[in-house]
């Protein structure tokens, strides 16, 4: 794990996982996904870009428009927040 370089890019308490630890993380994710599938869960991913009307429909309205954490791509779409 690389805490030092992660802190330079993000901030304290973040980490870069490297080498074998990456394989362990992926294996754990696959293990959990297989368990969920065996219990008839539907697995899906969501898009990273959404229409602005959806963001507005969720009621996300920052108080200060200059401090918004919404990253607009154009007039119709933005990046999701998570």
C-alpha positions in Angstrom: 0.0 0.0 0.0 1.2 3.5 -0.7 -0.2 6.0 1.7 2.4 8.8 1.0 1.6 9.3 -2.7 -2.1 8.8 -2.2 -2.0 11.6 0.4 -0.3 13.9 -2.1 -3.0 13.3 -4.7 -6.1 13.0 -2.4 -5.5 13.7 1.3 -4.6 11.8 4.5 -6.3 8.4 5.1 -6.4 7.5 1.4 -4.3 4.7 -0.1 -3.1 3.3 -3.4 -3.3 -0.4 -3.4 -0.6 -2.1 -5.4 0.4 -5.4 -6.9 -1.0 -8.5 -5.1 -3.3 -6.4 -2.9 -5.1 -5.3 -6.1 -5.7 -9.0 -7.0 -7.0 -9.6 -3.4 -9.5 -6.7 -3.7 -10.8 -7.9 -7.0 -11.1 -11.5 -5.7 -13.1 -10.3 -2.7 -15.4 -8.3 -5.0 -15.9 -11.4 -7.3 -16.6 -13.6 -4.2 -19.3 -11.3 -2.9 -20.9 -10.8 -6.4 -21.1 -14.6 -6.8 -22.8 -14.9 -3.4 -25.3 -12.3 -4.4 -26.0 -13.9 -7.7 -26.6 -17.2 -6.0 -29.3 -15.5 -3.9 -31.0 -14.1 -7.0 -29.8 -10.6 -6.7 -29.5 -8.6 -10.0 -26.1 -7.0 -10.3 -25.7 -3.8 -12.3 -23.5 -0.8 -12.7 -24.8 2.7 -13.2 -23.7 5.3 -15.8 -21.2 7.9 -14.8 -23.0 10.6 -16.8 -26.6 11.6 -16.2 -29.0 14.1 -17.7 -29.2 17.3 -15.7 -33.0 16.9 -15.3 -32.3 13.8 -13.2 -30.0 15.7 -10.9 -32.6 18.4 -10.5 -35.3 15.8 -9.9 -33.3 14.3 -7.0 -33.6 17.6 -5.2 -29.8 18.4 -5.2 -29.7 22.1 -5.1 -26.4 23.5 -3.6 -27.0 26.7 -1.6 -24.0 28.4 -3.1 -23.9 28.0 -6.9 -20.2 28.9 -6.9 -19.4 26.0 -4.6 -21.3 23.3 -6.4 -19.8 19.9 -6.7 -21.7 19.2 -9.9 -19.3 18.8 -12.9 -21.3 19.8 -15.9 -20.2 18.3 -19.2 -22.5 20.4 -21.4 -25.9 22.0 -21.1 -27.7 18.6 -20.8 -25.4 16.2 -18.9 -23.1 16.0 -15.8 -20.9 13.5 -14.1 -22.5 11.6 -11.2 -21.4 12.5 -7.7 -20.3 9.0 -6.5 
